[in-house]
Amino acid sequence: MSTAKIEDALQTLGLSSYEQKAYLALLNNGRMTAKQICDTTDIPYSKIHTVLKRLEHKGWIEVQNLRPAYYYPKPPQEAVKHAKQKIIKKIDEASEILINELQPVFEEREIKEKPDIWIIYGENNVINKVSEVITNVKDELLVALPYVFDNNELINVALVGLKYRRVKVKVLTTKAYIDFFKVKAKNVEIRYRDTLFGGGIIADGSEVILFVSERKAKIVIAIWSKHTGLTTLAKEYFTNLWETAKKVEIEMDKNENSKSE
């Protein structure tokens, strides 16, 4: 192994340049005094005793307290094992401090910056969010809409786009709006109820939008959430309504039939 690699390895284990030179001198020559180490290295005599004390403290050398004192290198295997243990202990202690002190700060910030629930005001903002959720759904989309927004172009485009993806879509609506959803049929199962109070969208069982205002309200308001409890409750409620709703038979046009064949 090259000298450069040895020096890099020793530095990684916490030895300074002078400490490396002192240890290697002892390793190559055996028992030496501080003056002898200085004579074989470029370590200034004014610093040699400090360097040797650090090496002894770090577990790389031993000292024989004679006049003058003699220094011995510890076996590399023993010295490296001791150095690793000290480094691991330091890392563990530092990790514990950081986790205990900083994790609560992070979690508090996350709550402030990424709330589980957002309230969305305004029809355009609600429509944009609905379109975003529909566009990003991967496996399952549950839709409960008692009415269709006046400005529904974005939602319409997003729903049509699902025809060409393997997303399971269930739509629960009222009789008056069946035709609106029929044009997006291919992979859409539609059911209806005579009356449907409130509405919402549930994507992949993990994201929900709930409409909390009437269609003709001055300000359209919705709630968006990824809160596990809320999404689970919304899905259970949707399932209960779905089970008692009436099925809508959908006839695919010839073009769609030929594509599927």
Phi and psi in degrees as a GROMACS rama.xvg file:
@    title "Ramachandran Plot"
@    xaxis  label "Phi"
@    yaxis  label "Psi"
@TYPE xy
-72.5403  157.19  SER-2
-60.1559  -38.1104  THR-3
-61.729  -41.4603  ALA-4
-67.0771  -38.7545  LYS-5
-63.3841  -44.2797  ILE-6
-63.9468  -41.1015  GLU-7
-62.3511  -40.768  ASP-8
-66.1272  -42.9901  ALA-9
-64.8944  -37.9885  LEU-10
-65.1716  -39.5504  GLN-11
-60.7824  -33.1721  THR-12
-88.0209  8.83457  LEU-13
100.423  13.1648  GLY-14
-96.3827  133.997  LEU-15
-74.3734  174.028  SER-16
-59.9641  -46.7614  SER-17
-65.3097  -38.7416  TYR-18
-64.5707  -39.1763  GLU-19
-61.1289  -47.3117  GLN-20
-64.3817  -40.2877  LYS-21
-66.2769  -44.341  ALA-22
-65.2517  -44.3215  TYR-23
-65.5983  -34.5711  LEU-24
-63.4931  -44.1094  ALA-25
-66.8292  -37.9956  LEU-26
-64.9363  -36.46  LEU-27
-84.39  -26.581  ASN-28
-114.938  -13.8647  ASN-29
83.6727  -152.701  GLY-30
-57.55  130.717  ARG-31
-145.948  155.643  MET-32
-88.7953  168.796  THR-33
-59.7522  -40.706  ALA-34
-65.5625  -40.6273  LYS-35
-62.4233  -38.259  GLN-36
-63.9225  -43.2798  ILE-37
-61.0904  -38.4942  CYS-38
-67.0886  -26.8223  ASP-39
-100.432  -1.76699  THR-40
-133.049  179.697  THR-41
-101.264  22.5858  ASP-42
-75.9811  124.817  ILE-43
-63.2351  143.418  PRO-44
-61.9014  -30.3292  TYR-45
-65.2608  -17.17  SER-46
-112.819  -10.5085  LYS-47
-62.4433  -40.1333  ILE-48
-67.1202  -36.9586  HIS-49
-65.3322  -41.7293  THR-50
-61.8506  -44.5278  VAL-51
-68.4879  -37.6612  LEU-52
-62.8352  -39.5605  LYS-53
-65.6692  -41.4145  ARG-54
-63.4273  -39.4922  LEU-55
-65.3212  -42.6292  GLU-56
-64.6465  -35.3434  HIS-57
-81.2679  -6.31572  LYS-58
87.5463  22.6656  GLY-59
-98.8365  -22.3523  TRP-60
-138.261  166.009  ILE-61
-122.737  156.648  GLU-62
-123.444  138.978  VAL-63
-107.66  110.622  GLN-64
-78.6474  80.3742  ASN-65
-113.243  -172.187  LEU-66
-121.815  103.809  ARG-67
-76.8925  165.696  PRO-68
-72.2268  145.378  ALA-69
-114.117  146.968  TYR-70
-120.683  141.92  TYR-71
-125.8  143.46  TYR-72
-81.3345  140.696  PRO-73
-80.5893  154.195  LYS-74
-57.186  135.981  PRO-75
-51.7007  -39.3227  PRO-76
-61.2443  -43.2683  GLN-77
-69.5395  -43.0986  GLU-78
-65.1944  -43.3807  ALA-79
-64.443  -42.0622  VAL-80
-59.9374  -43.7191  LYS-81
-64.3732  -42.2414  HIS-82
-63.6418  -42.4973  ALA-83
-61.4405  -43.3629  LYS-84
-61.4963  -41.6029  GLN-85
-67.3137  -40.708  LYS-86
-64.5216  -45.514  ILE-87
-61.7569  -41.1309  ILE-88
-62.2917  -42.494  LYS-89
-63.2974  -42.9411  LYS-90
-63.3988  -43.4629  ILE-91
-61.751  -43.7115  ASP-92
-65.7047  -43.0358  GLU-93
-65.755  -39.7267  ALA-94
-62.8308  -44.0264  SER-95
-62.6787  -42.1  GLU-96
-62.2036  -48.3332  ILE-97
-65.0911  -42.2714  LEU-98
-64.5364  -45.8037  ILE-99
-67.3533  -36.103  ASN-100
-89.8484  -38.4978  GLU-101
-98.2246  -28.2223  LEU-102
-59.5404  -42.8948  GLN-103
-60.4289  -35.0195  PRO-104
-64.9177  -44.635  VAL-105
-62.1943  -45.8765  PHE-106
-64.5803  -38.3981  GLU-107
-65.2013  -40.5087  GLU-108
-66.526  -39.1351  ARG-109
-61.8393  -38.614  GLU-110
-63.8189  -38.9849  ILE-111
-73.3773  -40.7772  LYS-112
-87.0289  -28.2163  GLU-113
-128.32  73.0285  LYS-114
-66.8329  153.365  PRO-115
-71.0915  -22.6089  ASP-116
-132.784  132.34  ILE-117
-118.641  142.016  TRP-118
-102.647  126.577  ILE-119
-111.272  126.421  ILE-120
-109.317  141.282  TYR-121
95.9748  135.684  GLY-122
-59.5656  -44.581  GLU-123
-63.0128  -41.1085  ASN-124
-65.0943  -40.7077  ASN-125
-64.7332  -46.1413  VAL-126
-61.2276  -42.5345  ILE-127
-60.2975  -41.8601  ASN-128
-69.0478  -41.2562  LYS-129
-59.7545  -46.5009  VAL-130
-60.6083  -40.362  SER-131
-62.8834  -45.1251  GLU-132
-64.6816  -43.1585  VAL-133
-63.906  -42.2563  ILE-134
-63.7409  -34.7742  THR-135
-92.8786  -4.2364  ASN-136
-62.8429  144.216  VAL-137
-109.57  -42.7026  LYS-138
-122.158  -44.0022  ASP-139
-143.511  134.769  GLU-140
-128.068  123.228  LEU-141
-110.497  124.687  LEU-142
-122.743  126.019  VAL-143
-123.808  107.113  ALA-144
-132.249  113.29  LEU-145
-77.2414  -13.2301  PRO-146
-154.052  168.975  TYR-147
-113.363  136.768  VAL-148
-61.2785  149.738  PHE-149
-61.0109  -41.7832  ASP-150
-103.956  83.0074  ASN-151
-111.659  16.5563  ASN-152
-58.6907  -45.2127  GLU-153
-62.8602  -43.8253  LEU-154
-63.4014  -41.3069  ILE-155
-58.5882  -47.8141  ASN-156
-63.1449  -42.4096  VAL-157
-63.7912  -42.2062  ALA-158
-66.8435  -42.787  LEU-159
-60.47  -37.2674  VAL-160
-60.8524  -25.9975  GLY-161
-70.7234  -17.6094  LEU-162
-59.8588  -26.6675  LYS-163
-106.48  15.6905  TYR-164
-127.111  157.518  ARG-165
-87.8769  66.8903  ARG-166
-115.386  127.856  VAL-167
-80.8711  121.543  LYS-168
-120.6  128.524  VAL-169
-119.632  127.986  LYS-170
-118.864  125.831  VAL-171
-115.442  120.441  LEU-172
-143.664  -169.833  THR-173
-101.926  164.713  THR-174
-57.6623  -33.5104  LYS-175
-65.5687  -21.0284  ALA-176
-116.325  15.6347  TYR-177
-59.6019  -45.3304  ILE-178
-61.6833  -33.113  ASP-179
-59.8865  -39.1611  PHE-180
-87.0884  -20.1004  PHE-181
-61.532  -33.6038  LYS-182
-68.3134  -11.4476  VAL-183
-108.171  25.6015  LYS-184
-58.1588  -65.7904  ALA-185
-4.70408  -63.7525  LYS-186
-113.256  25.3397  ASN-187
-110.702  128.028  VAL-188
-101.269  126.459  GLU-189
-116.513  136.713  ILE-190
-135.379  157.886  ARG-191
-138.805  159.281  TYR-192
-128.705  155.82  ARG-193
-63.9514  -38.242  ASP-194
-133.308  145.598  THR-195
-144.67  113.509  LEU-196
-95.3257  120.637  PHE-197
75.7558  170.176  GLY-198
-158.999  175.164  GLY-199
178.6  178.662  GLY-200
-135.547  133.693  ILE-201
-123.036  121.359  ILE-202
-110.539  121.939  ALA-203
54.1271  23.8681  ASP-204
66.0614  11.83  GLY-205
-130.519  -3.4118  SER-206
-144.184  134.277  GLU-207
-137.516  144.317  VAL-208
-123.235  125.121  ILE-209
-114.831  131.314  LEU-210
-90.0821  124.421  PHE-211
-115.209  12.8114  VAL-212
-132.457  157.085  SER-213
-70.4016  159.257  GLU-214
-56.6449  -44.6738  ARG-215
-92.8598  14.4144  LYS-216
-64.9777  151.038  ALA-217
-61.2882  -38.0736  LYS-218
-124.503  121.755  ILE-219
-79.8682  129.622  VAL-220
-126.451  137.965  ILE-221
-137.987  159.668  ALA-222
-115.959  125.681  ILE-223
-107.113  139.968  TRP-224
-156.862  150.318  SER-225
-117.949  16.7063  LYS-226
-67.2542  125.03  HIS-227
-56.7428  -44.3424  THR-228
-62.6091  -43.8927  GLY-229
-68.8033  -43.1372  LEU-230
-65.9016  -37.5425  THR-231
-65.05  -43.9302  THR-232
-63.2908  -42.6692  LEU-233
-63.1423  -40.6474  ALA-234
-67.4185  -39.5349  LYS-235
-63.6119  -40.9645  GLU-236
-65.2068  -43.3633  TYR-237
-59.9539  -44.657  PHE-238
-60.9871  -41.6164  THR-239
-62.7026  -42.9588  ASN-240
-67.2546  -39.3441  LEU-241
-62.2448  -41.8081  TRP-242
-62.7283  -29.3805  GLU-243
-103.842  7.33377  THR-244
-87.9729  162.341  ALA-245
-89.8589  139.101  LYS-246
-77.9559  149.454  LYS-247
-114.57  122.636  VAL-248
-79.8191  130.695  GLU-249
-116.217  126.462  ILE-250
-100.807  122.482  GLU-251
-79.2367  142.505  MET-252
-75.1286  169.959  ASP-253
-61.0956  -39.0319  LYS-254
-60.1495  -43.3507  ASN-255
-66.8337  -39.1388  GLU-256
-63.7317  -41.5256  ASN-257
-66.7768  -35.0054  SER-258
-66.6929  -41.0628  LYS-259
-69.3345  -28.2572  SER-260
